[in-house]
Amino acid sequence: MGAIAFGGPASAIAMMENEIVRKQQWLTRQQFLDILGLTNLIPGPSSTEMAIYIGFTRAGWVGLVVAGASFILPAAAITTALAWGYVRFGTLPLAESLLKGVKPAVIAVIAVAVCRLGKIAIRDSFLGVLGTLAVIAFLAKLNPLLILVAGGVIGIGARQARKPRESSALFMLSTGITVLKKSLVSPHLLRGAMTALLVTAVDASVIKRVSLVRLGLFFLRVGAVLYGGGYVLFAFVEQGLVRDHQWMTQRQVLDAIAIGQFTPGPLLSTATFIGYLLGGGWGAVVSTIAIFLPSFLYMMALGPILPKLRQSKWMAAFLDSVNVCAVALMAGVTVRLAGDALRSWPMWVIAVTALAVLWKWKINPAWVVLGGGIAGFVLSLA
């Protein structure tokens, strides 16, 4: 997954669902949805935390570490190699045509996963309406964490309307959610950076060497409070590294973001690229460990608890509602990505073909994504 999951967290989650639920049958679709809902409610990259938790369910604490590291390392290795070329040669000629073909194929992968998960998540008309409202809220640019928490609270409220006597459990859960909401961050995202594909020459004179301790502490702090997924990282980086510390230029940050978009696996591998620029090989290692370490700690703490949460009627209602909202967020991401990816008729052809192939045959989405990249390259030559 870490080596082939192009297209961001939604794509990675879609590929995990196909491999783990349908092919390997390690988890039921309901268990997968519960994990998805939980990982969207805590700080850190949801796709990475899902990999970590799935490792825990399969092989305990050792599996937790192995699965998480295996998902992270391919992207970190690829990003480090690109950072080396960026510093040594001054340019990074990324294959724009390949990426143009990959994007519409990824849209199809996510869309199919949303349909499959939605069939399980939407159990009644109430959850269907809730999911629709969540999509609308996401497209209206509301904070994703706020949508998830609000969806869970609404689900609890609906149950309270049916079971008015059990108000104490509702009060306890609502109190905990209020504390969680106080830690919300809703920074301004660097939208223009999402489409950066070809990067310019390095201004080596402005690359500063930063101590490993300071570098590690910066990314450790970011990883501990990174609500909203990998895209929110870009706002933290721009504010902290450019404005506050002045360790990097705006152009270097945009280049780092472009690398995070282009490489497979978690978007947080952008930290690996930045770490290499500011601290060399060890800087890449320290930055990667620092930004992902909180995710391992969170899942170590919550892993043993999740199966028990489903047994509670109140938490079951909360999880059901959060799960619907999580699938709705994936649907919203699909709509947004489609606006960027499907700008010409060849891209529509790739997307529709990929969707038809995935719907008709049980084929690994990775092959569909690879086929989309090849198609994009061939069309660019025509």
C-alpha positions in Angstrom: 0.0 0.0 0.0 2.8 2.4 0.9 4.4 1.9 -2.5 1.3 2.1 -4.8 -1.2 4.3 -3.0 -1.1 7.4 -5.1 -3.7 10.1 -4.8 -3.7 11.0 -1.1 -5.4 9.4 2.0 -8.8 8.8 0.3 -7.1 6.7 -2.4 -5.1 4.8 0.2 -8.2 4.0 2.3 -10.0 2.9 -0.8 -7.2 0.5 -1.7 -7.0 -0.8 1.9 -10.8 -1.5 1.8 -10.3 -3.6 -1.4 -7.3 -5.5 -0.2 -8.2 -6.0 3.5 -12.0 -6.4 3.4 -12.7 -7.9 0.0 -9.6 -9.8 -0.9 -7.9 -10.9 2.4 -11.1 -10.7 4.5 -9.1 -9.7 7.5 -11.8 -7.4 8.7 -15.5 -7.1 8.1 -16.7 -3.9 6.3 -18.3 -2.8 9.6 -15.0 -3.1 11.5 -13.3 -1.2 8.7 -15.9 1.6 9.0 -15.4 1.7 12.8 -11.7 2.1 12.4 -12.2 4.8 9.7 -14.5 6.8 12.0 -12.1 6.5 14.9 -9.0 7.6 13.0 -10.8 10.6 11.6 -11.6 11.8 15.1 -8.0 11.9 16.4 -4.9 13.9 15.3 -2.7 12.5 12.6 -3.0 11.0 9.1 -6.0 8.8 8.9 -4.7 6.4 6.3 -1.5 5.8 8.3 -3.4 5.3 11.5 -5.7 2.8 9.8 -2.6 0.8 8.7 -1.3 0.9 12.2 -4.5 -0.2 13.8 -5.1 -3.0 11.2 -1.6 -4.3 12.1 -2.6 -4.3 15.7 -5.8 -6.3 15.0 -3.8 -8.9 13.0 -0.6 -9.3 15.1 -0.8 -7.3 18.3 1.9 -4.7 19.3 4.5 -6.1 16.9 2.0 -6.0 14.0 1.1 -2.4 14.9 4.7 -1.3 14.5 5.4 -3.4 11.4 2.2 -2.3 9.5 2.8 1.3 10.3 6.4 1.3 9.3 5.8 -0.7 6.2 3.2 1.9 5.0 5.5 4.8 5.7 8.9 3.6 4.6 8.3 3.3 0.8 7.1 6.9 0.6 9.9 8.1 2.8 12.5 6.4 0.7 11.1 7.7 -2.6 10.8 11.2 -1.1 14.4 11.1 0.2 15.7 10.1 -3.2 13.8 13.0 -4.8 15.1 15.4 -2.2 18.7 14.3 -2.9 18.2 15.0 -6.6 16.5 18.3 -5.8 19.6 19.5 -3.8 22.2 18.0 -6.0 20.9 18.9 -9.5 18.8 21.9 -8.8 15.6 20.7 -10.5 13.0 18.0 -10.2 11.4 17.2 -13.6 8.3 15.4 -12.5 6.3 13.3 -15.0 3.3 15.6 -15.4 1.7 13.5 -18.1 1.8 10.4 -15.8 0.2 12.3 -13.0 -2.6 13.6 -15.2 -3.5 10.0 -16.1 -3.2 8.8 -12.5 -5.7 11.4 -11.1 -8.8 10.3 -13.0 -8.1 6.7 -12.2 -7.8 7.6 -8.6 -11.2 9.3 -8.8 -12.7 6.0 -10.0 -11.0 4.0 -7.2 -12.3 6.4 -4.5 -15.8 6.5 -6.0 -16.2 2.7 -6.0 -14.9 2.5 -2.3 -17.4 5.2 -1.3 -20.3 3.2 -2.9 -19.2 0.0 -1.1 -18.7 1.6 2.3 -21.9 3.7 1.9 -24.0 0.6 1.5 -22.9 -0.6 5.0 -22.8 2.8 6.7 -26.2 4.1 5.6 -28.5 1.8 7.6 -31.6 3.9 7.6 -33.1 7.1 6.3 -31.8 9.2 9.2 -28.2 8.2 8.5 -28.8 8.9 4.8 -29.9 12.4 5.5 -27.0 12.9 7.9 -24.5 11.8 5.3 -26.0 14.1 2.7 -25.7 17.1 5.1 -22.1 16.1 5.8 -21.2 16.2 2.1 -22.9 19.6 1.8 -21.0 20.9 4.9 -17.7 19.6 3.5 -18.2 21.2 0.1 -19.1 24.4 2.0 -15.5 24.3 3.5 -16.4 23.5 7.1 -13.7 21.9 9.1 -13.7 18.1 8.6 -13.2 17.3 12.3 -16.1 19.6 13.2 -18.3 17.7 10.7 -17.4 14.4 12.3 -17.9 15.5 15.8 -21.2 17.2 15.0 -22.4 14.1 13.2 -21.6 11.9 16.2 -23.4 14.3 18.5 -26.4 14.4 16.2 -26.5 10.6 16.2 -26.4 10.5 20.0 -29.2 13.1 20.0 -31.3 11.0 17.8 -30.9 8.1 20.1 -31.7 10.3 23.1 -35.0 11.2 21.4 -35.8 7.5 21.3 -34.4 6.7 24.7 -34.8 9.8 26.9 -34.1 8.0 30.2 -30.4 7.4 29.4 -29.4 11.0 29.5 -26.4 10.5 31.8 -24.4 8.7 29.2 -25.2 11.4 26.7 -24.0 14.1 29.0 -20.7 12.3 29.7 -20.0 11.8 26.0 -21.1 15.4 25.1 -18.7 16.7 27.7 -15.8 14.8 26.3 -16.7 16.0 22.8 -16.8 19.6 24.0 -13.2 19.2 25.3 -12.2 17.7 21.9 -13.7 20.6 20.0 -11.7 23.1 21.9 -8.6 21.7 20.3 -9.9 22.2 16.8 -7.6 23.9 14.3 -8.9 25.3 11.1 -5.9 26.9 9.3 -6.0 28.4 5.9 -4.9 25.7 3.3 -2.5 26.5 0.6 -4.8 25.6 -2.3 -2.5 26.8 -5.0 0.1 24.3 -4.0 -2.1 21.3 -4.7 -1.5 21.6 -8.5 2.2 22.2 -8.4 3.7 19.6 -10.7 6.9 21.0 -12.2 9.3 22.6 -9.7 11.9 25.2 -10.4 15.6 25.4 -9.6 16.8 25.3 -6.0 18.0 28.5 -4.5 20.8 26.8 -2.5 21.9 30.0 -0.9 18.8 30.2 1.2 18.7 26.6 2.4 19.6 26.8 6.1 21.0 24.0 8.2 18.8 23.4 11.2 19.7 21.3 14.3 18.2 17.9 14.5 16.7 18.6 17.9 14.8 21.7 16.7 13.7 20.0 13.5 12.5 17.0 15.5 10.6 19.1 18.0 8.9 21.1 15.3 7.5 18.0 13.4 6.7 16.2 16.7 4.5 19.1 17.7 2.8 19.2 14.3 2.2 15.5 14.3 0.6 15.7 17.8 -2.1 18.3 16.8 -2.5 17.7 13.1 -6.3 17.5 12.8 -7.9 17.5 9.4 -5.5 15.1 7.5 -2.3 15.5 5.6 -3.4 18.6 3.7 -3.5 20.6 6.9 0.2 19.9 7.2 0.9 22.4 4.5 -0.6 25.3 6.5 1.6 24.3 9.5 4.7 24.1 7.4 4.1 27.5 5.7 3.4 29.3 8.9 6.2 27.6 11.0 9.0 27.2 8.6 8.6 30.3 6.4 6.9 32.9 8.6 8.0 32.0 12.1 11.4 30.4 11.8 12.4 31.6 8.3 14.1 28.3 7.6 12.8 28.0 4.1 11.5 30.1 1.3 7.9 30.1 0.0 9.1 28.4 -3.2 10.9 25.6 -1.4 7.7 24.9 0.7 5.7 24.7 -2.6 8.2 22.3 -4.0 8.0 20.1 -0.9 4.2 20.1 -1.2 4.4 19.1 -4.8 6.6 16.1 -3.9 4.1 15.1 -1.2 1.4 15.1 -3.8 3.4 13.2 -6.4 4.8 10.4 -4.2 2.7 7.4 -3.0 1.7 6.7 0.6 0.9 9.3 3.2 1.1 13.0 2.4 3.1 13.6 5.5 6.1 12.3 3.6 6.5 16.0 2.8 8.2 16.2 6.1 10.8 13.8 4.9 11.6 16.1 2.0 11.8 19.2 4.2 14.0 17.3 6.7 16.5 16.4 4.0 16.7 20.0 2.8 17.2 21.3 6.3 19.3 18.6 7.9 20.5 16.2 5.3 20.0 12.4 5.5 19.6 12.4 9.3 17.3 15.4 9.1 15.0 13.3 6.8 15.1 10.4 9.3 14.4 12.6 12.3 11.6 14.6 10.6 9.9 11.4 9.4 10.0 9.7 12.8 8.9 12.9 14.6 5.8 13.6 12.6 4.5 10.0 12.6 5.4 9.0 16.2 2.3 10.6 17.7 0.1 8.4 15.4 1.7 5.3 16.7 1.2 6.5 20.3 -2.4 7.4 19.8 -3.2 4.0 18.2 -1.3 2.2 21.0 -3.5 3.9 23.5 -6.8 3.5 21.6 -6.3 0.1 19.9 -7.4 -2.1 22.8 -10.4 0.1 23.5 -12.1 0.3 20.1 -13.8 -3.2 20.2 -15.4 -2.4 23.5 -16.8 0.9 22.2 -19.0 -0.9 19.8 -20.6 -2.8 22.7 -22.0 0.4 24.2 -25.4 1.5 22.8 -24.4 5.2 23.0 -21.0 4.7 21.4 -22.5 2.5 18.7 -24.9 5.3 17.8 -22.0 7.8 17.9 -19.8 5.5 15.7 -22.6 4.8 13.2 -23.1 8.6 12.7 -19.4 9.3 12.5 -18.9 6.5 10.0 -21.5 7.9 7.7 -19.9 11.3 8.0 -16.4 9.8 7.3 -17.8 8.2 4.1 -19.4 11.5 3.2 -16.0 13.3 3.6 -14.5 10.7 1.1 -17.4 11.5 -1.3 -16.7 15.2 -0.9 -13.0 14.7 -1.5 -13.9 12.8 -4.7 -16.0 15.8 -5.9 -13.2 18.2 -5.2 -10.5 16.1 -6.8 -12.7 15.5 -9.9 -12.9 19.2 -10.5 -9.1 19.3 -10.8 -8.6 16.0 -12.5 -11.3 15.9 -15.1 -10.6 19.0 -17.2 -10.4 17.4 -20.6 -12.2 14.6 -22.5 -9.2 12.2 -22.4 -9.2 12.4 -18.6 -13.0 11.7 -18.6 -12.3 8.7 -20.8 -9.7 7.4 -18.3 -12.0 7.9 -15.4 -15.1 6.3 -16.9 -13.0 3.3 -18.2 -11.4 2.8 -14.8 -14.8 3.0 -13.1 -16.2 0.4 -15.4 -13.3 -1.9 -14.9 -13.5 -1.7 -11.1 -17.2 -2.1 -11.1 -17.2 -5.1 -13.5 -14.2 -7.1 -12.3 -12.4 -7.7 -9.0 -9.2 -6.2 -10.1 -6.6 -4.6 -7.8 -7.0 -0.8 -7.9 -3.2 -0.4 -8.1 -3.3 -1.9 -11.6 -6.1 0.5 -12.6 -4.1 3.5 -11.2 -0.9 2.2 -13.1 -3.0 1.9 -16.3 -4.3 5.4 -15.9 -0.7 6.7 -15.6 0.3 4.9 -18.7 -2.7 6.1 -20.6 -1.9 9.7 -19.5 1.6 9.3 -20.8 0.5 7.8 -24.1 -2.1 10.6 -24.7 0.5 13.2 -24.0 2.6 11.9 -26.9 -0.3 11.9 -29.3 
